[in-house]
Amino acid sequence: MLRSRLFFLPRKNAPADAVTASHQLLTRASFFRQGQGAGLWETLPLGKRVLDKLQAIIVSEMDAIEGCQQVEMPSLMTSETWRKTKRWDAIGQEMFRLRDRKDTEMMLAPTHEEAFTELVAGMHGIVSRAHLPIYLYQIGRKFRDELRPRAGLLRAREFIMKDLYTFDESEKKALETYEKVCRAYERIFNERLGCKVLKAAADSGNMGGTYSHEFHFESPVGEDVVIKCDTGSFCANTEVTKLKGGDSCTDLSCSCKGSGKLVETKCIEVGHAFYLGTKYSAPLAARFVPEGDTKPSPLQMGSYGLGVTRIIASIVETSHDSSGIIWPKAIAPFQIVLVGAPGADARLVSETFAALKTKFGSELLFDDRGENVGMSSKLIDAKLIGAPFIVVVRKTGEFEIIERSTQQTSTVKDLSHLGSKLT
């Protein structure tokens, strides 16, 4: 990609209402732009590249779960199934409600438990045990009428979520599925993205069910407070523990065996897992016939969400410096930004661009603006967007490599080892 062709207009200053780092940097660097109203966001080319890469990682981890399949469901739904599960009135003003020309009660979906349960019940009638377990997920838009949308993508009224709904024949198998999905979530964050995530015991809220965990990024701008053991495995949202920060860790399941101390930390929730039991399958008649029985029983369900756009903002909150964003390599919009220094040989710059393009393809951004744009401006832009490496062709014929995450600079005579740095 040529910088001169990139739909990219960096801003010197962030919007006046941008108080979080992610809100400031994602707008300054033209990843996202506020749409026609608070809490509405337009995804620009740089943001779309990050979003697509993150979604590809999520899809690959979901598809790696045996039998997990992707679907797409409408965001516009009627009230019928929501009334059957008694959530139409329970959720309240966060739900966008409307009526069509026939005066049918409708909504913009904040979540899809009812829709997926009705899908399974409607497709199968009584589900054969041979078809179990059923794992269905989607990545799509959700809508919540936030009272005070704020902090950019962290608290929006329209956002992108990955939601998975699972259907098992027994509580035991449903809890095995639960652990399987939680492990996949931890792989996404800890291994694929290289981001430390906390898995915290949580309240199920209006989703229902008896067992749930949240996935958090630690951040001072977070709205959740989590209690964790400083040396062990205990971690819980303050909503579900009576233990408070400063106490000795007395949780019997913690790996510290009583030797740890509890600390409070502010966090951003980026994912949630719920064991739902039969809260939705019973009223919506998603049933199967257990082995050795003749009477149908409700399926055991789980619901698993990842806030895709919120993950993007949370990464920026926890990975930036005074120059801009520092993306994980796995989702950076470009891996390399190429810049020619003043006085650099034009032929060498052109040859370097051709060679890097052959090797890295669309992962290369070449700042082809002429010397009418100063070198400092080019480097400011490159650092702002957060590509892992900036390659500068110097007038000496050497190459300066700037590693974005450490700001370390090295000078080399050729770029033969650049590929190994990106793996």
C-alpha positions in Angstrom: 0.0 0.0 0.0 1.2 3.5 -0.9 0.8 6.1 1.9 -0.4 8.6 -0.8 -3.3 6.3 -1.6 -4.2 5.4 2.0 -7.5 6.8 3.2 -5.7 8.2 6.3 -5.9 11.7 7.7 -4.2 11.8 11.1 -5.3 14.4 13.6 -2.9 16.4 15.7 -5.4 16.6 18.6 -7.9 14.2 19.8 -11.6 15.1 20.1 -12.4 17.2 23.2 -14.5 14.5 24.8 -11.8 11.8 24.4 -10.5 11.1 27.9 -9.2 7.5 27.4 -6.1 6.6 25.4 -7.9 4.3 23.1 -10.5 7.0 22.2 -7.8 9.5 21.6 -5.4 7.3 19.6 -7.9 5.4 17.5 -9.5 8.7 16.3 -6.2 10.6 15.9 -4.8 7.8 13.8 -7.9 7.4 11.6 -8.8 3.9 12.6 -12.3 4.8 13.6 -14.4 8.0 13.3 -17.5 8.9 15.3 -20.6 8.5 13.3 -23.8 10.5 13.3 -24.5 10.3 17.0 -22.8 9.4 20.3 -21.8 5.8 20.6 -21.9 5.2 16.9 -18.5 4.5 15.1 -17.4 4.3 11.5 -14.7 1.8 10.8 -12.0 3.3 8.5 -9.5 1.3 6.4 -6.9 1.0 9.1 -9.5 -0.1 11.6 -11.0 -2.6 9.2 -7.6 -4.2 8.7 -7.2 -4.7 12.5 -10.8 -5.8 12.8 -10.5 -8.4 10.0 -7.3 -9.8 11.5 -8.8 -10.1 15.0 -11.9 -11.7 13.6 -9.8 -14.2 11.7 -8.0 -15.3 14.9 -11.3 -15.7 16.7 -12.8 -17.7 13.8 -9.8 -20.0 13.7 -10.0 -20.7 17.5 -13.8 -21.3 17.3 -13.5 -23.6 14.3 -10.8 -25.6 16.1 -13.4 -26.7 18.6 -14.8 -29.9 17.1 -18.2 -29.4 15.6 -18.3 -25.6 16.1 -19.9 -23.9 13.1 -20.4 -20.3 12.1 -23.8 -18.8 11.1 -25.3 -15.3 10.7 -28.5 -14.2 12.4 -30.6 -11.1 11.9 -30.1 -8.2 14.3 -33.8 -7.2 13.9 -36.1 -9.5 15.8 -39.6 -9.7 17.1 -40.6 -9.7 20.8 -42.2 -13.2 20.7 -39.4 -15.4 21.9 -38.2 -12.7 24.4 -41.6 -12.7 26.0 -41.5 -16.5 26.4 -38.2 -16.2 28.3 -39.5 -13.2 30.3 -36.6 -10.9 29.1 -38.7 -8.5 27.0 -39.6 -6.5 30.1 -36.6 -7.4 32.3 -33.9 -5.8 30.2 -35.4 -2.4 30.3 -34.3 0.8 28.5 -31.0 -0.6 27.2 -32.9 -2.4 24.5 -33.7 -0.6 21.2 -37.4 -1.2 20.6 -39.4 -0.3 17.6 -42.6 -1.2 15.7 -43.0 -2.1 12.1 -45.8 -0.8 9.8 -48.0 -3.7 11.0 -47.5 -2.6 14.6 -45.4 -5.6 15.4 -43.2 -5.2 18.4 -39.5 -5.5 17.3 -36.0 -4.9 18.6 -32.4 -4.5 17.6 -30.7 -7.4 19.3 -28.4 -6.8 22.2 -27.7 -10.6 22.4 -29.1 -13.7 20.7 -29.8 -16.5 23.3 -33.5 -16.6 22.3 -32.8 -16.6 18.5 -30.3 -19.4 18.6 -32.4 -21.5 21.0 -35.4 -21.1 18.7 -33.2 -22.0 15.7 -32.2 -25.3 17.2 -35.7 -26.1 18.3 -37.2 -25.1 15.0 -34.7 -27.0 12.9 -34.9 -30.2 14.8 -38.1 -30.4 16.8 -36.8 -32.9 19.3 -33.1 -33.1 18.7 -31.5 -36.5 18.1 -28.7 -37.4 20.5 -26.7 -38.3 17.4 -26.7 -34.5 16.5 -25.3 -33.5 19.9 -23.5 -31.5 21.0 -24.5 -28.5 18.8 -22.1 -25.5 18.8 -23.2 -22.4 16.7 -21.5 -19.0 16.7 -21.6 -15.7 14.8 -19.7 -12.5 14.6 -22.0 -9.6 14.1 -23.4 -6.3 15.3 -25.2 -5.8 18.6 -27.1 -2.8 19.8 -27.5 -1.4 23.3 -29.1 2.0 24.1 -26.4 3.1 26.6 -27.5 6.0 28.8 -24.1 7.7 28.5 -22.0 6.2 25.6 -18.4 7.1 26.3 -14.8 6.2 26.0 -15.0 5.5 22.3 -15.3 1.8 21.5 -15.3 0.8 25.1 -18.9 1.9 25.7 -20.7 2.2 22.3 -24.4 1.8 21.3 -23.5 -0.3 18.2 -20.6 -2.8 18.4 -19.3 -6.0 17.1 -19.5 -9.2 19.2 -18.7 -12.8 18.7 -21.3 -15.0 20.4 -21.3 -18.8 20.7 -24.3 -20.8 21.9 -23.8 -24.5 22.9 -26.4 -27.3 23.4 -25.4 -30.4 25.3 -27.3 -33.4 26.6 -26.2 -33.2 30.3 -24.9 -30.7 32.8 -21.6 -32.7 32.9 -21.1 -32.4 29.2 -22.2 -28.7 29.2 -19.5 -27.9 31.8 -16.9 -29.8 29.8 -17.9 -27.6 26.8 -17.6 -24.6 29.1 -14.0 -25.4 30.0 -13.2 -26.1 26.4 -14.5 -22.7 25.3 -12.7 -20.9 28.2 -9.4 -22.5 27.2 -10.0 -21.2 23.6 -10.6 -17.7 24.9 -7.4 -17.9 26.9 -5.5 -19.0 23.8 -6.9 -16.1 21.8 -5.7 -13.5 24.4 -2.6 -15.1 25.9 -1.1 -16.9 22.9 -2.5 -15.4 19.7 -2.5 -11.8 20.8 0.2 -11.9 23.5 -2.1 -10.0 25.9 -2.5 -11.0 29.6 -6.1 -11.7 30.4 -7.7 -12.3 33.8 -10.4 -15.0 34.0 -12.7 -13.9 36.9 -15.7 -15.6 38.6 -18.7 -13.4 37.8 -22.4 -12.8 38.3 -24.7 -14.1 35.6 -26.9 -11.0 35.7 -30.0 -11.0 33.4 -28.5 -13.8 31.2 -29.4 -16.3 33.9 -27.8 -19.6 34.7 -25.7 -20.6 37.7 -22.1 -20.3 36.6 -20.2 -17.6 34.7 -16.7 -16.1 34.2 -15.6 -12.8 32.8 -12.4 -12.2 30.9 -10.7 -8.9 31.7 -7.8 -6.6 30.7 -6.4 -4.8 33.7 -6.7 -1.1 33.1 -7.2 2.1 35.3 -10.0 3.1 33.0 -11.9 -0.1 33.6 -15.4 -0.1 35.1 -15.2 -3.4 36.8 -13.2 -4.2 40.0 -11.7 -7.6 40.3 -10.1 -9.2 43.4 -7.2 -11.5 42.6 -4.6 -13.4 44.6 -1.1 -11.9 44.2 0.6 -15.3 43.9 -2.2 -17.8 43.1 -5.1 -18.5 40.8 -8.0 -17.0 42.7 -9.8 -14.2 40.7 -13.3 -12.9 41.0 -15.4 -9.9 40.3 -16.2 -8.0 43.5 -19.9 -8.6 42.8 -19.6 -12.3 43.7 -17.1 -12.4 46.6 -17.2 -11.0 50.1 -13.4 -11.1 50.3 -12.1 -7.6 49.8 -8.5 -6.3 48.9 -5.8 -6.6 51.6 -7.1 -9.8 53.1 -5.2 -13.1 53.1 -6.3 -15.4 50.4 -8.6 -18.0 52.0 -10.2 -19.4 48.9 -9.8 -23.2 49.1 -9.5 -23.6 45.3 -6.6 -21.1 45.0 -3.2 -22.5 44.0 -1.5 -20.3 46.7 -2.8 -22.7 49.5 -3.4 -19.8 51.8 -0.1 -18.0 51.4 -1.2 -15.2 49.0 -2.7 -11.8 49.6 -5.7 -10.4 47.8 -5.4 -7.2 45.7 -8.0 -5.1 44.0 -7.5 -4.1 40.3 -9.7 -2.1 37.9 -10.5 -4.0 34.7 -12.2 -3.8 31.3 -14.4 -6.8 30.5 -13.8 -8.2 27.0 -15.5 -11.5 27.2 -18.0 -13.5 29.2 -18.9 -17.2 29.5 -22.2 -18.4 30.9 -23.5 -21.9 31.8 -27.2 -21.3 31.2 -28.6 -24.7 32.1 -32.2 -24.9 30.8 -33.2 -21.2 31.3 -33.8 -20.8 27.5 -34.2 -24.3 26.3 -37.1 -25.1 28.6 -39.5 -22.2 27.6 -38.5 -22.4 23.9 -38.8 -26.2 23.7 -35.2 -27.0 22.6 -35.3 -30.7 23.7 -33.9 -34.1 23.2 -34.7 -37.6 24.4 -32.1 -38.9 27.0 -30.7 -42.4 26.6 -33.0 -45.0 28.1 -35.9 -42.6 28.4 -39.0 -41.8 26.3 -39.7 -38.3 27.7 -38.0 -35.3 26.1 -35.8 -33.1 28.3 -34.5 -29.6 27.7 -31.0 -29.2 26.4 -28.2 -27.9 28.6 -27.0 -24.6 27.2 -24.0 -22.3 27.4 -23.5 -18.7 26.0 -20.1 -17.2 25.3 -19.4 -13.7 24.2 -16.4 -11.7 23.0 -16.6 -8.0 22.6 -14.6 -7.7 19.3 -14.5 -3.9 19.0 -14.0 -3.6 22.7 -11.0 -5.9 22.5 -9.4 -3.5 20.0 -9.9 -0.5 22.3 -8.7 -2.5 25.3 -5.5 -3.5 23.5 -4.8 0.2 22.8 -5.5 1.1 26.4 -2.9 -1.4 27.6 -0.4 -1.0 24.7 0.6 2.5 23.7 3.2 5.2 24.4 3.5 8.9 23.9 4.0 8.4 20.2 0.9 6.3 19.5 -0.4 2.7 19.4 1.7 -0.4 19.8 -0.2 -3.2 18.1 0.5 -6.9 18.7 2.0 -8.2 15.5 -1.0 -10.5 14.9 -3.4 -7.7 14.3 -1.3 -4.7 13.3 -2.7 -3.0 10.2 0.7 -3.2 8.6 3.8 -5.1 9.7 6.3 -2.7 8.1 6.3 1.0 7.2 9.0 1.9 4.7 10.4 5.4 4.7 13.1 7.0 2.5 15.3 9.4 4.4 16.2 12.8 2.8 19.0 12.3 0.3 18.5 8.5 0.1 19.1 7.1 -3.4 15.7 7.0 -5.1 16.6 3.8 -7.0 17.6 2.0 -3.8 14.3 3.1 -2.1 12.3 1.9 -5.1 14.2 -1.5 -5.2 13.7 -1.9 -1.4 10.0 -1.2 -1.8 9.7 -3.8 -4.6 11.7 -6.4 -2.6 9.7 -5.9 0.6 6.4 -5.9 -1.4 7.3 -9.2 -2.9 8.1 -10.7 0.5 5.4 -9.1 2.7 2.7 -8.1 0.2 -0.2 -6.2 1.7 1.6 -6.1 5.1 3.8 -3.3 3.8 3.0 0.4 3.8 5.4 2.6 1.8 5.4 6.3 2.6 5.9 7.5 -0.9 5.3 11.2 -0.2 8.2 13.2 -1.6 10.6 15.4 0.3 8.0 18.1 0.5 6.8 16.1 3.6 9.5 16.2 6.3 11.1 13.1 7.7 9.8 13.9 11.2 6.2 14.0 9.9 6.6 10.6 8.2 8.0 9.0 11.4 5.3 10.6 13.5 2.6 9.0 11.3 4.4 5.6 11.2 4.7 5.5 15.0 1.1 6.7 15.5 -0.4 3.8 13.6 1.6 1.3 15.5 3.2 -1.0 12.9 5.7 -3.3 14.5 8.7 -2.2 12.4 9.7 1.0 10.6 12.4 0.6 8.0 14.3 3.8 6.9 16.4 3.8 3.8 19.3 6.1 4.7 21.4 8.2 2.4 24.4 6.1 3.2 22.7 3.1 1.6 22.2 1.4 5.0 18.9 0.6 6.6 17.6 1.8 9.9 15.1 -0.6 11.6 13.0 0.8 14.4 11.2 -1.8 16.5 8.0 -0.1 17.6 7.4 -2.0 20.8 10.8 -1.2 22.3 11.8 1.9 20.3 15.1 0.2 19.8 16.9 1.1 16.6 19.5 -0.9 14.7 21.4 -0.2 11.5 22.0 -3.0 9.0 23.5 -3.3 5.5 20.6 -5.5 4.2 17.1 -6.6 5.3 17.6 -10.4 5.0 16.8 -11.0 8.7 13.7 -8.7 8.8 11.3 -11.6 8.2 12.6 -13.5 11.2 11.7 -10.6 13.4 8.1 -10.7 12.3 7.5 -14.3 13.2 
